[in-house]
């Protein structure tokens, strides 16, 4: 039996619906020649109710045979914190490194992809030949909190 673990973000995440539909289609073909494949799904609200840290999430992935992350793991930060995990992305990037060699997505160098990490500044630098000139300004945590209050 194979176990695939999926972090899908929100309860009704569109990207997760598409992924699960594709996985179910592939699973139908695979089951005829292999052992059964089990899929466990995890949402932001489940992570919050379990009071999980990023390390708990990574360990959960590693206990499966493959992992798939179909949402931004930190789920951003919001002032009202509705549904958001609010994990520190710099710390989270370090915590995700045990997935480097684990089968699934993302792994390897995909773990440092600016799109996955939602680092819009680095993303723009990577496609600078395709976009208008852009200023990048990196806020400290203290500056960001002041700016959010305005």
N, C-alpha and C positions, 0 to 999 in steps of 0.2 A: 504494500500500500504506500502511496506517495501522498505527502501532505504539503499543500501550497497555502501559504499565508499571505493575505492581502490586507494592506491598510488602505482604506478607500476614502478617508476623510469624513464628509458628511453622510447622514443617513440615506439621502437621495442623490448622491453625487452622480452626475451624468457620465463622467469618465469611467466610474466604477461599473455602471450599468453596461456600457459598451464592452468593457474588458471582460466582465463576467459572462456576457453573452458569447463572446468569442471563445472564451475558455470552455464554456459548456459545449460549444460546437466541436472544439478540438477533443474534448474529453470523450465525447460520444464515439469518435473514431479510435481514440487511444485505448479505451476500455476493451474493445473487441480483441486486442492483441496483448494487453498488459494488465497488471494489477489495477485495482481501483485507485482513483485519485480523489482525495478529499480536499475541499477548499474551506478554509476558515477565514472569515472576514472580520475586520476590526474597524470601528468608527471612532471619531473624535470623542463622542459622548461616552463610549465604552472606556476609552483610555482615561478620561476624566473621572469616571465613576470608580475605576480601579486604583485611582491615584498613582498612575504609572509615571515613571521618569523616562527619559530617552533610553537609558540603559535597559529598563524593563522591556521597552518596545523592541530594541535590538535583540535581546535574549529570546523574546517570543519568536521573532523571525528566524533566528538561528536554530531553534528547536524544530523547525519545519524543514522540508526538503528543498523548498524554493520560496522566494519572497517576491512580492510585487507591491510597489508603492504607487498608487494611482492618484495621490494628492500631495500637496506640499505638506511635509511632515510637521512643520512648526505651525501651520495654519495661521500665520500672521499674528499680530497683536492688535487688539482693539481696545478702545477706552472702556467700553461696557463689557468686554470679555465674553460676549455671547457665543458660546460654542468653541471658542478659540483655546488652543493649548498654551500659546504664548511662550513656548520654549525659546531659549537663546540660540539663535541660529549658528553662532560661532562654536558654542559648546556642542550643539547637535551635530554639526559637521564632523567633529572629532568622535563623538559617540557612534556615528554610523560606520566608521572605518572597519569594524569587524565584518561588515557585509561585503567588503572588497572582493573576496574570493567565494562568497556564497552564491549559489545559482539564483538567478532572478533579475529583477530590475528595480532600481538601479544597482549596479555593482561596478567594480573597477573604477575607471576614470569617470564614469557617469556620476559617481558620488560627488564629484567636484564641478559638475556642469552648472553654469550660472543660471540656466533656466530652472533646473531642479531646485537649486538653492534660493531662487527668487532674488538673485543679486542683479538687479536691473542695470547697475553701473557696469559691472563686468560683461554683462550681455551686450550692452551697447558698444563696449570696447571691442568685442569680438566681431561685431558687424559694422564697424565704423565706416567702412567703405560704402555701405548701403544706406546710411542715415545722415540727417543733418548734424552739423557740429553741436556738441552737447557739453555743458558744464557738469562735472561731477563734484559733489561736495559730500563728504562723509561726516555725519553727525556723531558726536559721542552720545552715550546713553543719556547723559544729563541734558544735552542740548535737545535731543529728540523729545524728551518729556516736556520741556519748556515749550517747544513748538506745537506739541499736540494739545496743550491746554488752551491755546489761542483760539 
